[in-house]
Amino acid sequence: MHSALVATREMKKTALAPRDELRAFRDLVRSLTDDATSALAELQMWCQDAEQLERCYLVHHYLDYMKRLCEGRV
């Protein structure tokens, strides 16, 4: 077990080309944005008044923009 932990710590990350690193980052942000949008949709069901609902719509707009930015559609 100890040798496996040491081997894991000693593993070196292979360096990605800057373009590939950016693509991986965009994919990660897009995935997180999708998850956040889903969570927000669930929260909207619990909104008690118009102000809370308006804030949810605003956050949804920001998340949608982030997703489109990551997909190159902005």
DSSP file (Angstrom, degrees, kcal/mol; ACC not computed):
  #  RESIDUE AA STRUCTURE BP1 BP2  ACC     N-H-->O    O-->H-N    N-H-->O    O-->H-N    TCO  KAPPA ALPHA  PHI   PSI    X-CA   Y-CA   Z-CA
    1    1 A M     >        0   0    0      0, 0.0     4,-2.1     0, 0.0     5,-0.2   0.000 360.0 360.0 360.0 -46.0    0.0    0.0    0.0
    2    2 A H  H  >  +     0   0    0      1,-0.2     4,-2.4     2,-0.2     5,-0.2   0.908 360.0  51.9 -60.2 -41.6    2.8    2.4    1.0
    3    3 A S  H  > S+     0   0    0      1,-0.2     4,-2.4     2,-0.2    -1,-0.2   0.855 107.4  53.1 -65.4 -33.2    4.6    1.8   -2.3
    4    4 A A  H  > S+     0   0    0      2,-0.2     4,-2.1     1,-0.2    -1,-0.2   0.904 109.9  47.8 -66.9 -40.5    1.4    2.6   -4.3
    5    5 A L  H  X S+     0   0    0     -4,-2.1     4,-2.3     2,-0.2    -2,-0.2   0.908 112.9  47.8 -66.3 -41.6    1.0    5.9   -2.5
    6    6 A V  H  X S+     0   0    0     -4,-2.4     4,-1.9     1,-0.2    -2,-0.2   0.920 111.6  50.4 -64.4 -42.8    4.6    6.8   -3.1
    7    7 A A  H  X S+     0   0    0     -4,-2.4     4,-0.6     1,-0.2    -1,-0.2   0.880 110.0  50.9 -63.2 -37.6    4.3    5.9   -6.7
    8    8 A T  H >< S+     0   0    0     -4,-2.1     3,-0.8     1,-0.2    -1,-0.2   0.910 110.8  48.0 -66.5 -41.9    1.1    8.0   -7.0
    9    9 A R  H 3< S+     0   0    0     -4,-2.3    -1,-0.2     1,-0.2    -2,-0.2   0.834 111.1  51.6 -66.3 -31.4    2.8   11.0   -5.5
   10   10 A E  H 3< S+     0   0    0     -4,-1.9    -1,-0.2    -5,-0.2    -2,-0.2   0.538  80.7 115.5 -86.5  -6.1    5.8   10.6   -7.7
   11   11 A M    <<  -     0   0    0     -3,-0.8     2,-0.4    -4,-0.6    -3,-0.0  -0.428  61.0-139.7 -64.3 134.6    3.8   10.4  -10.9
   12   12 A K        -     0   0    0     -2,-0.1     2,-0.3     1,-0.0    -2,-0.1  -0.787  12.5-119.5 -98.9 139.7    4.6   13.4  -13.1
   13   13 A K        -     0   0    0     -2,-0.4     2,-0.4     1,-0.1    -1,-0.0  -0.560  27.0-123.1 -73.2 135.9    2.0   15.2  -15.0
   14   14 A T        -     0   0    0     -2,-0.3     2,-0.3     1,-0.1    -1,-0.1  -0.687  31.2-115.9 -79.1 132.5    2.6   15.2  -18.7
   15   15 A A        -     0   0    0     -2,-0.4     2,-0.3     1,-0.0    -1,-0.1  -0.495  28.0-147.2 -72.1 131.0    2.7   18.7  -19.9
   16   16 A L        -     0   0    0     -2,-0.3    -1,-0.0     1,-0.1    -3,-0.0  -0.659  24.3-102.1 -93.1 152.9   -0.1   19.7  -22.3
   17   17 A A     >  -     0   0    0     -2,-0.3     4,-2.6     1,-0.1     3,-0.4  -0.452  38.6-110.3 -65.7 148.6    0.3   22.1  -25.1
   18   18 A P  H  > S+     0   0    0      0, 0.0     4,-2.3     0, 0.0     5,-0.2   0.863 119.3  52.3 -52.3 -39.4   -1.2   25.5  -24.2
   19   19 A R  H  > S+     0   0    0      1,-0.2     4,-2.0     2,-0.2     5,-0.1   0.907 111.7  45.7 -64.8 -41.3   -4.0   25.0  -26.7
   20   20 A D  H  > S+     0   0    0     -3,-0.4     4,-2.4     2,-0.2    -1,-0.2   0.866 111.4  52.4 -69.9 -36.2   -4.9   21.6  -25.2
   21   21 A E  H  X S+     0   0    0     -4,-2.6     4,-2.2     2,-0.2    -2,-0.2   0.910 110.1  48.3 -65.2 -41.8   -4.7   22.9  -21.7
   22   22 A L  H  X S+     0   0    0     -4,-2.3     4,-2.7    -5,-0.2    -2,-0.2   0.902 110.7  51.4 -64.0 -41.4   -7.1   25.7  -22.6
   23   23 A R  H  X S+     0   0    0     -4,-2.0     4,-2.4     2,-0.2    -2,-0.2   0.914 110.1  49.0 -62.5 -42.9   -9.5   23.2  -24.3
   24   24 A A  H  X S+     0   0    0     -4,-2.4     4,-2.1     2,-0.2    -1,-0.2   0.900 111.9  49.3 -63.5 -40.5   -9.4   21.0  -21.1
   25   25 A F  H  X S+     0   0    0     -4,-2.2     4,-2.7     2,-0.2    -2,-0.2   0.923 111.0  49.1 -64.7 -44.4  -10.1   24.0  -19.0
   26   26 A R  H  X S+     0   0    0     -4,-2.7     4,-2.6     1,-0.2    -2,-0.2   0.899 110.7  50.9 -62.0 -40.3  -13.0   25.1  -21.2
   27   27 A D  H  X S+     0   0    0     -4,-2.4     4,-2.2     2,-0.2    -1,-0.2   0.899 111.0  48.8 -63.9 -40.2  -14.5   21.6  -21.1
   28   28 A L  H  X S+     0   0    0     -4,-2.1     4,-2.6     2,-0.2    -2,-0.2   0.939 112.7  46.7 -64.4 -47.3  -14.3   21.6  -17.3
   29   29 A V  H  X S+     0   0    0     -4,-2.7     4,-2.4     1,-0.2    -2,-0.2   0.897 111.8  51.7 -63.2 -40.4  -15.9   25.0  -17.0
   30   30 A R  H  X S+     0   0    0     -4,-2.6     4,-2.2    -5,-0.2    -1,-0.2   0.914 110.9  48.0 -62.6 -42.0  -18.7   23.9  -19.4
   31   31 A S  H  X S+     0   0    0     -4,-2.2     4,-2.2     2,-0.2    -2,-0.2   0.922 112.5  47.6 -64.9 -44.5  -19.3   20.8  -17.4
   32   32 A L  H  X S+     0   0    0     -4,-2.6     4,-2.6     1,-0.2    -1,-0.2   0.879 110.3  53.5 -63.6 -37.2  -19.5   22.7  -14.2
   33   33 A T  H  X S+     0   0    0     -4,-2.4     4,-2.4     2,-0.2    -2,-0.2   0.901 107.1  51.1 -64.4 -41.3  -21.8   25.2  -15.8
   34   34 A D  H  X S+     0   0    0     -4,-2.2     4,-2.0     2,-0.2    -2,-0.2   0.925 112.1  47.0 -60.5 -44.7  -24.2   22.4  -16.9
   35   35 A D  H  X S+     0   0    0     -4,-2.2     4,-2.3     1,-0.2    -2,-0.2   0.904 112.2  49.7 -64.3 -41.3  -24.2   21.0  -13.4
   36   36 A A  H  X S+     0   0    0     -4,-2.6     4,-2.4     1,-0.2    -1,-0.2   0.880 109.0  52.6 -65.7 -37.7  -24.8   24.5  -11.8
   37   37 A T  H  X S+     0   0    0     -4,-2.4     4,-2.1     2,-0.2    -1,-0.2   0.900 109.6  49.0 -64.6 -40.5  -27.6   25.2  -14.3
   38   38 A S  H  X S+     0   0    0     -4,-2.0     4,-1.6     2,-0.2    -2,-0.2   0.917 112.0  48.1 -64.3 -43.3  -29.3   21.9  -13.3
   39   39 A A  H  X S+     0   0    0     -4,-2.3     4,-2.0     1,-0.2    -2,-0.2   0.888 110.3  52.6 -64.3 -38.7  -29.0   22.7   -9.6
   40   40 A L  H  X S+     0   0    0     -4,-2.4     4,-2.2     1,-0.2    -1,-0.2   0.892 103.9  56.4 -64.5 -39.7  -30.4   26.2  -10.2
   41   41 A A  H  X S+     0   0    0     -4,-2.1     4,-0.7     1,-0.2    -1,-0.2   0.887 108.3  48.3 -59.9 -38.3  -33.4   24.7  -12.0
   42   42 A E  H >< S+     0   0    0     -4,-1.6     3,-0.8     1,-0.2     4,-0.4   0.898 110.1  51.7 -67.3 -39.8  -34.1   22.7   -8.8
   43   43 A L  H >< S+     0   0    0     -4,-2.0     3,-1.7     1,-0.2     4,-0.4   0.840  98.1  66.0 -65.6 -32.7  -33.7   25.8   -6.6
   44   44 A Q  H >< S+     0   0    0     -4,-2.2     3,-1.1     1,-0.3    -1,-0.2   0.806  91.8  63.0 -61.5 -27.8  -36.1   27.8   -8.7
   45   45 A M  T << S+     0   0    0     -3,-0.8    -1,-0.3    -4,-0.7    -2,-0.2   0.755 103.1  50.2 -66.4 -22.4  -38.9   25.4   -7.6
   46   46 A W  T <  S+     0   0    0     -3,-1.7    -1,-0.2    -4,-0.4    -2,-0.2   0.428  78.1 127.9 -96.7   0.3  -38.3   26.6   -4.1
   47   47 A C    <   -     0   0    0     -3,-1.1     3,-0.1    -4,-0.4    -3,-0.0  -0.360  39.6-167.5 -62.2 132.5  -38.5   30.4   -4.8
   48   48 A Q        +     0   0    0      1,-0.1     2,-0.3    -2,-0.1    -1,-0.1   0.723  62.6  16.4 -95.2 -25.9  -40.9   32.1   -2.5
   49   49 A D  S  > S-     0   0    0      1,-0.1     4,-1.9     0, 0.0     5,-0.2  -0.876  81.8 -95.8-144.5 176.2  -41.3   35.4   -4.2
   50   50 A A  H  > S+     0   0    0     -2,-0.3     4,-2.4     1,-0.2     5,-0.2   0.831 117.0  57.2 -64.9 -34.5  -40.7   37.4   -7.4
   51   51 A E  H  > S+     0   0    0      2,-0.2     4,-2.1     1,-0.2    -1,-0.2   0.915 108.0  46.4 -65.5 -42.9  -37.3   38.8   -6.2
   52   52 A Q  H  > S+     0   0    0      2,-0.2     4,-2.1     1,-0.2    -1,-0.2   0.914 113.1  49.8 -64.5 -41.9  -35.8   35.4   -5.6
   53   53 A L  H  X S+     0   0    0     -4,-1.9     4,-2.2     1,-0.2    -2,-0.2   0.893 108.8  52.7 -64.0 -39.6  -37.1   34.1   -8.9
   54   54 A E  H  X S+     0   0    0     -4,-2.4     4,-2.1     1,-0.2    -1,-0.2   0.902 108.5  50.2 -63.0 -41.2  -35.6   37.2  -10.6
   55   55 A R  H  X S+     0   0    0     -4,-2.1     4,-2.5     2,-0.2    -1,-0.2   0.891 108.8  52.4 -64.7 -38.8  -32.2   36.5   -9.0
   56   56 A C  H  X S+     0   0    0     -4,-2.1     4,-2.5     1,-0.2    -2,-0.2   0.918 109.0  49.6 -62.3 -42.9  -32.4   32.9  -10.2
   57   57 A Y  H  X S+     0   0    0     -4,-2.2     4,-2.2     2,-0.2    -1,-0.2   0.883 110.0  51.5 -63.9 -37.5  -33.1   34.0  -13.8
   58   58 A L  H  X S+     0   0    0     -4,-2.1     4,-2.1     2,-0.2    -2,-0.2   0.932 111.0  46.6 -64.8 -45.8  -30.1   36.4  -13.6
   59   59 A V  H  X S+     0   0    0     -4,-2.5     4,-2.6     1,-0.2    -2,-0.2   0.897 110.4  54.2 -62.5 -39.6  -27.8   33.6  -12.4
   60   60 A H  H  X S+     0   0    0     -4,-2.5     4,-2.6     1,-0.2    -1,-0.2   0.909 107.0  51.5 -59.9 -41.8  -29.2   31.4  -15.2
   61   61 A H  H  X S+     0   0    0     -4,-2.2     4,-2.2     2,-0.2    -2,-0.2   0.916 110.2  48.4 -61.5 -44.1  -28.4   34.1  -17.7
   62   62 A Y  H  X S+     0   0    0     -4,-2.1     4,-2.3     2,-0.2    -2,-0.2   0.916 112.4  48.3 -62.7 -43.3  -24.8   34.3  -16.4
   63   63 A L  H  X S+     0   0    0     -4,-2.6     4,-2.3     1,-0.2    -2,-0.2   0.901 110.2  51.9 -64.7 -40.5  -24.4   30.5  -16.5
   64   64 A D  H  X S+     0   0    0     -4,-2.6     4,-2.5     1,-0.2    -1,-0.2   0.904 109.5  49.8 -63.0 -40.8  -25.8   30.4  -20.0
   65   65 A Y  H  X S+     0   0    0     -4,-2.2     4,-2.6     2,-0.2    -2,-0.2   0.923 109.8  50.9 -63.1 -44.0  -23.3   33.1  -21.2
   66   66 A M  H  X S+     0   0    0     -4,-2.3     4,-2.3     1,-0.2    -2,-0.2   0.911 110.9  49.2 -59.6 -42.2  -20.4   31.1  -19.6
   67   67 A K  H  X S+     0   0    0     -4,-2.3     4,-1.6     1,-0.2    -2,-0.2   0.935 112.1  46.8 -64.0 -46.4  -21.4   28.0  -21.4
   68   68 A R  H  <>S+     0   0    0     -4,-2.5     5,-3.0     1,-0.2     4,-0.5   0.873 110.8  53.7 -64.2 -36.2  -21.7   29.7  -24.8
   69   69 A L  H ><5S+     0   0    0     -4,-2.6     3,-1.0     1,-0.2    -1,-0.2   0.916 109.1  48.1 -62.2 -43.6  -18.3   31.4  -24.2
   70   70 A C  H 3<5S+     0   0    0     -4,-2.3    -1,-0.2     1,-0.3    -2,-0.2   0.802 111.4  50.7 -67.5 -28.6  -16.7   28.0  -23.5
   71   71 A E  T 3<5S-     0   0    0     -4,-1.6    -1,-0.3    -5,-0.2    -2,-0.2   0.491 115.5-115.6 -87.3  -3.3  -18.4   26.6  -26.6
   72   72 A G  T < 5S+     0   0    0     -3,-1.0    -3,-0.2    -4,-0.5    -2,-0.1   0.756  80.6 123.1  77.2  24.5  -17.1   29.4  -28.8
   73   73 A R      <       0   0    0     -5,-3.0    -4,-0.2     1,-0.2    -5,-0.1   0.141 360.0 360.0-104.4  19.7  -20.6   30.7  -29.5
   74   74 A V              0   0    0     -6,-0.4    -1,-0.2    -5,-0.2    -5,-0.1   0.382 360.0 360.0-109.2 360.0  -20.1   34.3  -28.2
